[in-house]
Amino acid sequence: MKKIVLQLIAKNKFKFILEKIVDQQSLMLFEKGVDEFLSSLKSRLNHNEDISVSYQSMPQCLQSLKVIDDQSERFLRLVIIGFDETTVLARLSWLDEYGIDHICCYLNGDFQSVQRKKNGLWVRDRHQPEEICLQKLGALRSPF
């Protein structure tokens, strides 16, 4: 009986360790795509002649971009919200000059915008995250 209990404990510890490794691998795969994604987004932001974009780092953020225009400076932040062996979820948002976070969209592990449905599932949105981000920036820059 004692041997069976010890085997179960060892099996559960091994399963827990494997789950943690899978979680870390999922996160590492997600992080590999971050640089390419933000580089593309930075390029799109730089097409606006009246703003300047530079890399910044902040605690709790995976990546952050500082965007300066003639009105103010804002931070575009990519924050990992959660992940497991099947799903990576991140939030892309603008932090304005007042410290208010304006969410652009949520991203899956493939950097596609996703929305949460009433049933709790995350499904792909038809809009591109870059477009959503630029629209939100335009709204924040608008005097109205």
CNS distance restraints for C-alpha pairs under 8 A (distance, minus, plus):
assign (resid   1 and name CA) (resid   5 and name CA) 6.38 0.50 0.50
assign (resid   2 and name CA) (resid   6 and name CA) 6.23 0.50 0.50
assign (resid   3 and name CA) (resid   7 and name CA) 6.14 0.50 0.50
assign (resid   4 and name CA) (resid   8 and name CA) 6.21 0.50 0.50
assign (resid   5 and name CA) (resid   9 and name CA) 6.21 0.50 0.50
assign (resid   6 and name CA) (resid  10 and name CA) 6.10 0.50 0.50
assign (resid   7 and name CA) (resid  11 and name CA) 6.00 0.50 0.50
assign (resid   8 and name CA) (resid  12 and name CA) 6.08 0.50 0.50
assign (resid   9 and name CA) (resid  13 and name CA) 6.17 0.50 0.50
assign (resid  10 and name CA) (resid  14 and name CA) 6.13 0.50 0.50
assign (resid  11 and name CA) (resid  15 and name CA) 6.13 0.50 0.50
assign (resid  12 and name CA) (resid  16 and name CA) 6.11 0.50 0.50
assign (resid  13 and name CA) (resid  17 and name CA) 6.18 0.50 0.50
assign (resid  14 and name CA) (resid  18 and name CA) 6.14 0.50 0.50
assign (resid  15 and name CA) (resid  19 and name CA) 6.14 0.50 0.50
assign (resid  16 and name CA) (resid  20 and name CA) 6.31 0.50 0.50
assign (resid  17 and name CA) (resid  21 and name CA) 6.27 0.50 0.50
assign (resid  18 and name CA) (resid  22 and name CA) 6.20 0.50 0.50
assign (resid  19 and name CA) (resid  23 and name CA) 6.16 0.50 0.50
assign (resid  19 and name CA) (resid  85 and name CA) 7.64 0.50 0.50
assign (resid  20 and name CA) (resid  24 and name CA) 6.16 0.50 0.50
assign (resid  21 and name CA) (resid  25 and name CA) 6.11 0.50 0.50
assign (resid  22 and name CA) (resid  26 and name CA) 6.15 0.50 0.50
assign (resid  22 and name CA) (resid  84 and name CA) 7.87 0.50 0.50
assign (resid  22 and name CA) (resid  85 and name CA) 5.88 0.50 0.50
assign (resid  23 and name CA) (resid  27 and name CA) 6.28 0.50 0.50
assign (resid  23 and name CA) (resid  83 and name CA) 7.02 0.50 0.50
assign (resid  23 and name CA) (resid  84 and name CA) 5.37 0.50 0.50
assign (resid  23 and name CA) (resid  85 and name CA) 5.41 0.50 0.50
assign (resid  24 and name CA) (resid  28 and name CA) 6.09 0.50 0.50
assign (resid  25 and name CA) (resid  29 and name CA) 6.15 0.50 0.50
assign (resid  26 and name CA) (resid  30 and name CA) 6.28 0.50 0.50
assign (resid  26 and name CA) (resid  83 and name CA) 7.53 0.50 0.50
assign (resid  26 and name CA) (resid  84 and name CA) 7.20 0.50 0.50
assign (resid  26 and name CA) (resid  85 and name CA) 6.30 0.50 0.50
assign (resid  26 and name CA) (resid  86 and name CA) 8.00 0.50 0.50
assign (resid  26 and name CA) (resid  88 and name CA) 7.34 0.50 0.50
assign (resid  27 and name CA) (resid  31 and name CA) 6.14 0.50 0.50
assign (resid  27 and name CA) (resid  83 and name CA) 7.12 0.50 0.50
assign (resid  27 and name CA) (resid  88 and name CA) 7.26 0.50 0.50
assign (resid  28 and name CA) (resid  32 and name CA) 6.29 0.50 0.50
assign (resid  29 and name CA) (resid  33 and name CA) 7.00 0.50 0.50
assign (resid  30 and name CA) (resid  34 and name CA) 6.71 0.50 0.50
assign (resid  30 and name CA) (resid  88 and name CA) 7.26 0.50 0.50
assign (resid  30 and name CA) (resid 109 and name CA) 5.58 0.50 0.50
assign (resid  30 and name CA) (resid 110 and name CA) 7.60 0.50 0.50
assign (resid  31 and name CA) (resid  35 and name CA) 7.59 0.50 0.50
assign (resid  32 and name CA) (resid  36 and name CA) 7.97 0.50 0.50
assign (resid  33 and name CA) (resid  37 and name CA) 6.13 0.50 0.50
assign (resid  33 and name CA) (resid 110 and name CA) 7.84 0.50 0.50
assign (resid  33 and name CA) (resid 111 and name CA) 7.92 0.50 0.50
assign (resid  34 and name CA) (resid  38 and name CA) 6.02 0.50 0.50
assign (resid  34 and name CA) (resid  63 and name CA) 7.86 0.50 0.50
assign (resid  35 and name CA) (resid  39 and name CA) 5.91 0.50 0.50
assign (resid  36 and name CA) (resid  40 and name CA) 6.24 0.50 0.50
assign (resid  37 and name CA) (resid  41 and name CA) 6.30 0.50 0.50
assign (resid  37 and name CA) (resid 111 and name CA) 7.26 0.50 0.50
assign (resid  38 and name CA) (resid  42 and name CA) 5.87 0.50 0.50
assign (resid  39 and name CA) (resid  43 and name CA) 6.16 0.50 0.50
assign (resid  40 and name CA) (resid  44 and name CA) 6.38 0.50 0.50
assign (resid  41 and name CA) (resid  45 and name CA) 6.25 0.50 0.50
assign (resid  41 and name CA) (resid 130 and name CA) 6.02 0.50 0.50
assign (resid  42 and name CA) (resid  46 and name CA) 6.10 0.50 0.50
assign (resid  42 and name CA) (resid  53 and name CA) 6.90 0.50 0.50
assign (resid  42 and name CA) (resid  65 and name CA) 7.87 0.50 0.50
assign (resid  43 and name CA) (resid  47 and name CA) 6.69 0.50 0.50
assign (resid  44 and name CA) (resid  48 and name CA) 7.87 0.50 0.50
assign (resid  44 and name CA) (resid 130 and name CA) 7.63 0.50 0.50
assign (resid  45 and name CA) (resid  51 and name CA) 7.82 0.50 0.50
assign (resid  45 and name CA) (resid  53 and name CA) 7.32 0.50 0.50
assign (resid  45 and name CA) (resid 134 and name CA) 7.37 0.50 0.50
assign (resid  46 and name CA) (resid  51 and name CA) 6.92 0.50 0.50
assign (resid  46 and name CA) (resid  52 and name CA) 6.79 0.50 0.50
assign (resid  46 and name CA) (resid  53 and name CA) 6.68 0.50 0.50
assign (resid  50 and name CA) (resid  69 and name CA) 5.84 0.50 0.50
assign (resid  50 and name CA) (resid  70 and name CA) 6.87 0.50 0.50
assign (resid  51 and name CA) (resid  67 and name CA) 6.62 0.50 0.50
assign (resid  51 and name CA) (resid  68 and name CA) 5.38 0.50 0.50
assign (resid  51 and name CA) (resid  69 and name CA) 4.20 0.50 0.50
assign (resid  51 and name CA) (resid  70 and name CA) 7.15 0.50 0.50
assign (resid  52 and name CA) (resid  67 and name CA) 5.58 0.50 0.50
assign (resid  52 and name CA) (resid  68 and name CA) 4.97 0.50 0.50
assign (resid  52 and name CA) (resid  69 and name CA) 6.25 0.50 0.50
assign (resid  53 and name CA) (resid  65 and name CA) 6.63 0.50 0.50
assign (resid  53 and name CA) (resid  66 and name CA) 5.59 0.50 0.50
assign (resid  53 and name CA) (resid  67 and name CA) 4.49 0.50 0.50
assign (resid  53 and name CA) (resid  68 and name CA) 6.37 0.50 0.50
assign (resid  54 and name CA) (resid  65 and name CA) 5.67 0.50 0.50
assign (resid  54 and name CA) (resid  66 and name CA) 5.14 0.50 0.50
assign (resid  54 and name CA) (resid  67 and name CA) 6.58 0.50 0.50
assign (resid  55 and name CA) (resid  64 and name CA) 6.21 0.50 0.50
assign (resid  55 and name CA) (resid  65 and name CA) 4.57 0.50 0.50
assign (resid  55 and name CA) (resid  66 and name CA) 5.95 0.50 0.50
assign (resid  56 and name CA) (resid  63 and name CA) 7.44 0.50 0.50
assign (resid  56 and name CA) (resid  64 and name CA) 5.20 0.50 0.50
assign (resid  56 and name CA) (resid  65 and name CA) 5.29 0.50 0.50
assign (resid  56 and name CA) (resid  66 and name CA) 5.90 0.50 0.50
assign (resid  57 and name CA) (resid  61 and name CA) 7.16 0.50 0.50
assign (resid  57 and name CA) (resid  63 and name CA) 6.29 0.50 0.50
assign (resid  57 and name CA) (resid  64 and name CA) 5.51 0.50 0.50
assign (resid  57 and name CA) (resid  65 and name CA) 7.74 0.50 0.50
assign (resid  58 and name CA) (resid  63 and name CA) 7.65 0.50 0.50
assign (resid  58 and name CA) (resid  64 and name CA) 6.83 0.50 0.50
assign (resid  60 and name CA) (resid  79 and name CA) 6.69 0.50 0.50
assign (resid  61 and name CA) (resid  77 and name CA) 6.41 0.50 0.50
assign (resid  61 and name CA) (resid  78 and name CA) 5.87 0.50 0.50
assign (resid  61 and name CA) (resid  79 and name CA) 4.67 0.50 0.50
assign (resid  61 and name CA) (resid  80 and name CA) 7.20 0.50 0.50
assign (resid  62 and name CA) (resid  77 and name CA) 7.76 0.50 0.50
assign (resid  62 and name CA) (resid  78 and name CA) 5.73 0.50 0.50
assign (resid  62 and name CA) (resid  79 and name CA) 5.43 0.50 0.50
assign (resid  62 and name CA) (resid  80 and name CA) 6.66 0.50 0.50
assign (resid  63 and name CA) (resid  77 and name CA) 6.07 0.50 0.50
assign (resid  63 and name CA) (resid  78 and name CA) 5.30 0.50 0.50
assign (resid  63 and name CA) (resid  79 and name CA) 7.20 0.50 0.50
assign (resid  64 and name CA) (resid  75 and name CA) 6.44 0.50 0.50
assign (resid  64 and name CA) (resid  76 and name CA) 5.49 0.50 0.50
assign (resid  64 and name CA) (resid  77 and name CA) 4.43 0.50 0.50
assign (resid  64 and name CA) (resid  78 and name CA) 6.17 0.50 0.50
assign (resid  65 and name CA) (resid  75 and name CA) 5.48 0.50 0.50
assign (resid  65 and name CA) (resid  76 and name CA) 4.99 0.50 0.50
assign (resid  65 and name CA) (resid  77 and name CA) 6.54 0.50 0.50
assign (resid  66 and name CA) (resid  73 and name CA) 6.90 0.50 0.50
assign (resid  66 and name CA) (resid  74 and name CA) 5.87 0.50 0.50
assign (resid  66 and name CA) (resid  75 and name CA) 4.55 0.50 0.50
assign (resid  66 and name CA) (resid  76 and name CA) 6.42 0.50 0.50
assign (resid  67 and name CA) (resid  73 and name CA) 5.54 0.50 0.50
assign (resid  67 and name CA) (resid  74 and name CA) 5.20 0.50 0.50
assign (resid  67 and name CA) (resid  75 and name CA) 5.98 0.50 0.50
assign (resid  67 and name CA) (resid  76 and name CA) 7.34 0.50 0.50
assign (resid  68 and name CA) (resid  72 and name CA) 5.97 0.50 0.50
assign (resid  68 and name CA) (resid  73 and name CA) 4.26 0.50 0.50
assign (resid  68 and name CA) (resid  74 and name CA) 6.44 0.50 0.50
assign (resid  69 and name CA) (resid  73 and name CA) 6.32 0.50 0.50
assign (resid  71 and name CA) (resid 141 and name CA) 7.65 0.50 0.50
assign (resid  72 and name CA) (resid  97 and name CA) 6.72 0.50 0.50
assign (resid  73 and name CA) (resid  96 and name CA) 7.17 0.50 0.50
assign (resid  73 and name CA) (resid  97 and name CA) 6.26 0.50 0.50
assign (resid  74 and name CA) (resid  94 and name CA) 6.53 0.50 0.50
assign (resid  74 and name CA) (resid  95 and name CA) 5.65 0.50 0.50
assign (resid  74 and name CA) (resid  96 and name CA) 4.86 0.50 0.50
assign (resid  74 and name CA) (resid  97 and name CA) 6.02 0.50 0.50
assign (resid  75 and name CA) (resid  94 and name CA) 5.54 0.50 0.50
assign (resid  75 and name CA) (resid  95 and name CA) 5.01 0.50 0.50
assign (resid  75 and name CA) (resid  96 and name CA) 6.72 0.50 0.50
assign (resid  76 and name CA) (resid  92 and name CA) 7.09 0.50 0.50
assign (resid  76 and name CA) (resid  93 and name CA) 5.70 0.50 0.50
assign (resid  76 and name CA) (resid  94 and name CA) 4.56 0.50 0.50
assign (resid  76 and name CA) (resid  95 and name CA) 6.37 0.50 0.50
assign (resid  77 and name CA) (resid  91 and name CA) 7.81 0.50 0.50
assign (resid  77 and name CA) (resid  92 and name CA) 5.68 0.50 0.50
assign (resid  77 and name CA) (resid  93 and name CA) 5.38 0.50 0.50
assign (resid  77 and name CA) (resid  94 and name CA) 6.22 0.50 0.50
assign (resid  77 and name CA) (resid  95 and name CA) 7.26 0.50 0.50
assign (resid  78 and name CA) (resid  90 and name CA) 6.66 0.50 0.50
assign (resid  78 and name CA) (resid  91 and name CA) 5.71 0.50 0.50
assign (resid  78 and name CA) (resid  92 and name CA) 4.70 0.50 0.50
assign (resid  78 and name CA) (resid  93 and name CA) 6.77 0.50 0.50
assign (resid  79 and name CA) (resid  90 and name CA) 5.42 0.50 0.50
assign (resid  79 and name CA) (resid  91 and name CA) 5.25 0.50 0.50
assign (resid  79 and name CA) (resid  92 and name CA) 6.64 0.50 0.50
assign (resid  80 and name CA) (resid  88 and name CA) 7.79 0.50 0.50
assign (resid  80 and name CA) (resid  89 and name CA) 6.14 0.50 0.50
assign (resid  80 and name CA) (resid  90 and name CA) 4.16 0.50 0.50
assign (resid  80 and name CA) (resid  91 and name CA) 6.39 0.50 0.50
assign (resid  81 and name CA) (resid  89 and name CA) 5.61 0.50 0.50
assign (resid  81 and name CA) (resid  90 and name CA) 5.06 0.50 0.50
assign (resid  81 and name CA) (resid  91 and name CA) 6.66 0.50 0.50
assign (resid  82 and name CA) (resid  88 and name CA) 6.10 0.50 0.50
assign (resid  82 and name CA) (resid  89 and name CA) 5.32 0.50 0.50
assign (resid  82 and name CA) (resid  90 and name CA) 6.95 0.50 0.50
assign (resid  83 and name CA) (resid  87 and name CA) 5.33 0.50 0.50
assign (resid  83 and name CA) (resid  88 and name CA) 4.20 0.50 0.50
assign (resid  83 and name CA) (resid  89 and name CA) 5.93 0.50 0.50
assign (resid  84 and name CA) (resid  88 and name CA) 6.52 0.50 0.50
assign (resid  87 and name CA) (resid 108 and name CA) 7.00 0.50 0.50
assign (resid  87 and name CA) (resid 109 and name CA) 6.74 0.50 0.50
assign (resid  88 and name CA) (resid 107 and name CA) 7.94 0.50 0.50
assign (resid  88 and name CA) (resid 108 and name CA) 5.44 0.50 0.50
assign (resid  88 and name CA) (resid 109 and name CA) 4.89 0.50 0.50
assign (resid  89 and name CA) (resid 106 and name CA) 6.83 0.50 0.50
assign (resid  89 and name CA) (resid 107 and name CA) 5.70 0.50 0.50
assign (resid  89 and name CA) (resid 108 and name CA) 4.99 0.50 0.50
assign (resid  89 and name CA) (resid 109 and name CA) 6.64 0.50 0.50
assign (resid  90 and name CA) (resid 106 and name CA) 5.60 0.50 0.50
assign (resid  90 and name CA) (resid 107 and name CA) 5.07 0.50 0.50
assign (resid  90 and name CA) (resid 108 and name CA) 6.58 0.50 0.50
assign (resid  91 and name CA) (resid 103 and name CA) 7.17 0.50 0.50
assign (resid  91 and name CA) (resid 104 and name CA) 7.71 0.50 0.50
assign (resid  91 and name CA) (resid 105 and name CA) 6.10 0.50 0.50
assign (resid  91 and name CA) (resid 106 and name CA) 4.49 0.50 0.50
assign (resid  91 and name CA) (resid 107 and name CA) 6.14 0.50 0.50
assign (resid  92 and name CA) (resid 103 and name CA) 6.21 0.50 0.50
assign (resid  92 and name CA) (resid 104 and name CA) 5.56 0.50 0.50
assign (resid  92 and name CA) (resid 105 and name CA) 5.52 0.50 0.50
assign (resid  92 and name CA) (resid 106 and name CA) 6.07 0.50 0.50
assign (resid  92 and name CA) (resid 107 and name CA) 7.27 0.50 0.50
assign (resid  92 and name CA) (resid 133 and name CA) 7.87 0.50 0.50
assign (resid  93 and name CA) (resid 101 and name CA) 6.36 0.50 0.50
assign (resid  93 and name CA) (resid 102 and name CA) 5.36 0.50 0.50
assign (resid  93 and name CA) (resid 103 and name CA) 4.16 0.50 0.50
assign (resid  93 and name CA) (resid 104 and name CA) 4.94 0.50 0.50
assign (resid  93 and name CA) (resid 105 and name CA) 6.99 0.50 0.50
assign (resid  93 and name CA) (resid 133 and name CA) 7.72 0.50 0.50
assign (resid  94 and name CA) (resid 101 and name CA) 5.68 0.50 0.50
assign (resid  94 and name CA) (resid 102 and name CA) 5.04 0.50 0.50
assign (resid  94 and name CA) (resid 103 and name CA) 6.39 0.50 0.50
assign (resid  94 and name CA) (resid 104 and name CA) 7.12 0.50 0.50
assign (resid  94 and name CA) (resid 137 and name CA) 7.57 0.50 0.50
assign (resid  95 and name CA) (resid  99 and name CA) 5.80 0.50 0.50
assign (resid  95 and name CA) (resid 100 and name CA) 5.57 0.50 0.50
assign (resid  95 and name CA) (resid 101 and name CA) 4.49 0.50 0.50
assign (resid  95 and name CA) (resid 102 and name CA) 6.25 0.50 0.50
assign (resid  96 and name CA) (resid 100 and name CA) 5.49 0.50 0.50
assign (resid  96 and name CA) (resid 101 and name CA) 6.55 0.50 0.50
assign (resid  96 and name CA) (resid 102 and name CA) 7.58 0.50 0.50
assign (resid 102 and name CA) (resid 136 and name CA) 7.89 0.50 0.50
assign (resid 104 and name CA) (resid 129 and name CA) 7.65 0.50 0.50
assign (resid 104 and name CA) (resid 132 and name CA) 5.97 0.50 0.50
assign (resid 104 and name CA) (resid 133 and name CA) 5.35 0.50 0.50
assign (resid 104 and name CA) (resid 136 and name CA) 6.23 0.50 0.50
assign (resid 105 and name CA) (resid 113 and name CA) 6.07 0.50 0.50
assign (resid 105 and name CA) (resid 114 and name CA) 7.17 0.50 0.50
assign (resid 105 and name CA) (resid 115 and name CA) 7.85 0.50 0.50
assign (resid 105 and name CA) (resid 129 and name CA) 6.71 0.50 0.50
assign (resid 105 and name CA) (resid 132 and name CA) 7.08 0.50 0.50
assign (resid 105 and name CA) (resid 133 and name CA) 7.65 0.50 0.50
assign (resid 106 and name CA) (resid 113 and name CA) 5.52 0.50 0.50
assign (resid 106 and name CA) (resid 114 and name CA) 5.50 0.50 0.50
assign (resid 106 and name CA) (resid 115 and name CA) 6.78 0.50 0.50
assign (resid 107 and name CA) (resid 111 and name CA) 5.17 0.50 0.50
assign (resid 107 and name CA) (resid 112 and name CA) 5.33 0.50 0.50
assign (resid 107 and name CA) (resid 113 and name CA) 4.63 0.50 0.50
assign (resid 107 and name CA) (resid 114 and name CA) 5.64 0.50 0.50
assign (resid 107 and name CA) (resid 129 and name CA) 7.77 0.50 0.50
assign (resid 108 and name CA) (resid 112 and name CA) 5.63 0.50 0.50
assign (resid 108 and name CA) (resid 113 and name CA) 6.62 0.50 0.50
assign (resid 108 and name CA) (resid 114 and name CA) 6.47 0.50 0.50
assign (resid 111 and name CA) (resid 129 and name CA) 7.70 0.50 0.50
assign (resid 112 and name CA) (resid 124 and name CA) 6.65 0.50 0.50
assign (resid 112 and name CA) (resid 125 and name CA) 7.49 0.50 0.50
assign (resid 112 and name CA) (resid 128 and name CA) 6.82 0.50 0.50
assign (resid 112 and name CA) (resid 129 and name CA) 6.55 0.50 0.50
assign (resid 113 and name CA) (resid 124 and name CA) 5.92 0.50 0.50
assign (resid 113 and name CA) (resid 125 and name CA) 5.35 0.50 0.50
assign (resid 113 and name CA) (resid 126 and name CA) 7.69 0.50 0.50
assign (resid 113 and name CA) (resid 127 and name CA) 6.82 0.50 0.50
assign (resid 113 and name CA) (resid 128 and name CA) 6.33 0.50 0.50
assign (resid 113 and name CA) (resid 129 and name CA) 5.42 0.50 0.50
assign (resid 114 and name CA) (resid 122 and name CA) 5.99 0.50 0.50
assign (resid 114 and name CA) (resid 123 and name CA) 5.24 0.50 0.50
assign (resid 114 and name CA) (resid 124 and name CA) 4.26 0.50 0.50
assign (resid 114 and name CA) (resid 125 and name CA) 4.85 0.50 0.50
assign (resid 115 and name CA) (resid 122 and name CA) 5.43 0.50 0.50
assign (resid 115 and name CA) (resid 123 and name CA) 5.52 0.50 0.50
assign (resid 115 and name CA) (resid 124 and name CA) 6.39 0.50 0.50
assign (resid 115 and name CA) (resid 125 and name CA) 6.06 0.50 0.50
assign (resid 116 and name CA) (resid 120 and name CA) 5.95 0.50 0.50
assign (resid 116 and name CA) (resid 121 and name CA) 5.63 0.50 0.50
assign (resid 116 and name CA) (resid 122 and name CA) 4.39 0.50 0.50
assign (resid 116 and name CA) (resid 123 and name CA) 6.38 0.50 0.50
assign (resid 117 and name CA) (resid 121 and name CA) 5.50 0.50 0.50
assign (resid 117 and name CA) (resid 122 and name CA) 6.21 0.50 0.50
assign (resid 117 and name CA) (resid 123 and name CA) 7.12 0.50 0.50
assign (resid 127 and name CA) (resid 131 and name CA) 7.00 0.50 0.50
assign (resid 127 and name CA) (resid 132 and name CA) 6.84 0.50 0.50
assign (resid 128 and name CA) (resid 132 and name CA) 6.39 0.50 0.50
assign (resid 129 and name CA) (resid 133 and name CA) 6.00 0.50 0.50
assign (resid 130 and name CA) (resid 134 and name CA) 6.18 0.50 0.50
assign (resid 131 and name CA) (resid 135 and name CA) 6.11 0.50 0.50
assign (resid 132 and name CA) (resid 136 and name CA) 6.17 0.50 0.50
assign (resid 133 and name CA) (resid 137 and name CA) 6.20 0.50 0.50
assign (resid 134 and name CA) (resid 138 and name CA) 6.12 0.50 0.50
assign (resid 135 and name CA) (resid 139 and name CA) 6.25 0.50 0.50
assign (resid 136 and name CA) (resid 140 and name CA) 6.20 0.50 0.50
assign (resid 137 and name CA) (resid 141 and name CA) 6.12 0.50 0.50
assign (resid 138 and name CA) (resid 142 and name CA) 6.14 0.50 0.50
